Amino acid sequence: MATLEVRNLQTSFFTKAGEVKAVDDVSFTVDRGQVLGLVGESGSGKTVTGFSIMGLVDAPGRVVGGQILFQGEDLVGVPPKRWQKLRGNQIAMVFQDPMSSLNPVKKVGKQITEVLTKRLGMTKQAANLRAAELIESVGIPDAEQQLTRFPMHLSGGMRQRVAIAIAMACEPKLLIADEPTTAVDVTIQAQILNLFKEIQRTSGTSILFITHDVGVVAQLADR
């Protein structure tokens, strides 16, 4: 069974000027442990596709057709309580701008340990140890020191690594990466792409990698 199967997905936004079709009849499959590259120019509906899969399309938008099958379960129309169990645990997302997912007034360590204690039920001590392991796993040196810092004190590349660490904290089956290398320079981009390759190799997580950069896809994607 595929990790994710999107069938004839349609997502529209309903404005005063009428219906705007952001995603129109899109289908694809992501197998277990596979990296699928979703490529398109800005404004083509890539991010809305990712948000549709995550159940994050807000009014005036909504999924109006098709199926989103995650491990065989259709996610279209599932209730909020089900999403609370899925989002972050089974399906996670890394955004283009890490500051959109990081709290600027909370220390890095607190943001990671909160995920571990609330979602996995870890003790505070176990969560602190695991947070350090996660920070090290994404290639950030001096883990214990970095956990005491605020996001604003980290470089863009390091903030993105922290966002990836948080996304991987619960070892999700599916990771959606939405243009995660756009806001960093070429050197950092290469390091983050290598990080995604390592995640794929060591965890077996399926990755939907959204980008406008064909060169990035050529380095990373299986399909």
N, C-alpha and C positions, 0 to 999 in steps of 0.2 A: 504494500500500500504506500502511495506517495505521501510525503509529509504534507504537501499543500497541492491542491488542485483547484484552479480558478476556471470556472466555466461560464462563458458568455456574460462576463461582469458588465453591469451598466450602473454608473453613478452619475447623477444629475444634480444641478443646483437650480432651485426655483426662485427666480428673481421677478421683479416688477415687469421686466422686459420679456419675461417668458423663461422657458426651460433651457438651461445650458448643459449640454452633454459633455461632461469632463472625461468620462470613461465610457466607451461605447463598444460593447461586444468583444471584450478582451478575454482570452483563454490562454492558460499556460499551466505547467506542472513543475513542481520542485520535488525531486526525489530525496530520500534520506541521505544526508551527508553531501549533498550537491550544492554548488554555487550556480545560481541562475542570474545572468545579467539582464536587467530590464533597461533598455537604452532608448533615449528619445531626447529631442530638443526641449528647451525650457517652455513650459506651458502646454506640453503634450499630454499631461494627465498621469505622469509617473508617480508623483507623490500622492495624488488622490487615490491611485490604485493601492499604494502602501497603506494609506489611512483607512481605506475601505476594508482591507484585510484585518487591520487592527481594531476595527469598530470605532474609529475616531473621526468619522465624517460628521460634522456638526451642521445644524440647520443654518441656512436654507438647503443644505445638501443632504442627499440620502441615496443609499443603494436602491435602485428601482428594478433591477433584474439580474438574473444569473445566480450562480452558486459559488460559495467560498468554502471548499471542503478542507478542513484541517484534520488530518488523520481520520478521514471519513465523516467527520461531523460538520454539518452545514452551519456556518457561523452567521449567515444572514438572518437577522431578526432574533438572535439569541438574547435573553434577558440580561439586564445589568449585573445581576448576581453571578451569572455564568462568566461574564467578561472579567469580573473581579478575580476569578480563579484562573482564567486563561492568560490575561494580559500581564506580562512581567514574569509569570511562572513558565508557561508553555510557549508563548509567543512574545518576543521582545523587539524593540525598535531602537535603532541608533539614528539620530537626526543630523541634518547638515550642520546646524549650529548647535554645538554641545550645550551652550548656555540656555537653550530652550528646554533642556531636560535637567539641567543642574540648578540647584537652589543657590543663588549668589551669597546668601547670608548664613548658610550652613557649611560647616567644615566638611571636607571630602569624606573623611572617615565616618562621620555621622550619617551622611547620605547613603553610604554603602551598608553600614550596620543596620540601618532602619529597614532596608530591603530584606536583609537576612533574618532579623528578629520577627518582623511582621509577616513575611511570606513563608519562611521556612521554620519559624518557631525556635530559632537558635537562642541560646543564652547570650548575654551581653559579652561574656568572656570569649565564647566560641566565635561569635560574630566578629569581634575585634581581630582575632587570629586569622579568620577567613578573609576579612577585608584586606589585611596585609598581603595574604597570598594572592588575592585577585589583582591588587595593584602591581605586585611583582610579575604576575602572569601577562600583563599587558605592557611590560617593558619599562615601567617607571622605577628608577632607582631610589634608594633610601625610603622604602615604603612607609616606615613608621613616622618619619618626619613629614612626608607628603600628606598623610592622613590628617594631620593637624592643620593643614592649610585650607584657605578658602579658594574657590574656583578662580576668583579674580587674580589671585597671585600665581596662577599657572599659565604657561604658554598655551596657545590654541591647540597645538598638537597634544600636549599633556591633558588638556581638558577633554579632548576627544577620546583619549585612551581611558580616562576615568569613566566617561559615558559608556564606553564599550564594556568596561569592567562591571558597571552596574547592570547593564543589559544581560551580561553572562552570569550574573550572581546566582540565579536560580537554574542555571544550565538548561535554557529553553531548547525546545525541539526545532523551533524556527526563529531565525534572526533576520529582521528586515533592516537593511542598511540604506538610508536615503541620502545619497550624495555625501558620504561621510568624509571624503577627502577634498572637497571643493574649497574649503576655507583655509587650507594649509599649503605650505610651499612644497615644491617637488620632492625634496629630501624627506620631509615628514610624510608626504603622501606614500612614498615607497615603503616606509616603515609601517604605516598603518595597513597597507595592502598585505605586507608580510604577516602582520598580526592576524588579519582575517584568514589567511592561508593556514596559519598555525591553529586557529580556532577550529577550522574545518577538519584539520588533520587529527587533532587530539580529542575533540568532543563529539564528532559526528553530527554536529548541528547543521541543519539545512540553512542556506543563506540566500535570501533574495537581495541582490545588490543593484540598487537603482542609481543610474548615472547618465550623464550626457556625453561622457568621455569614452570613446571606443577603445582608446589605448589602455585605459584602466580595465575594461572588460577583457581585453586580450590577455592581460597579465593574470587575471583572477578567475574568470568564470569558466565553468565546464560547458555551459551552453549559453 
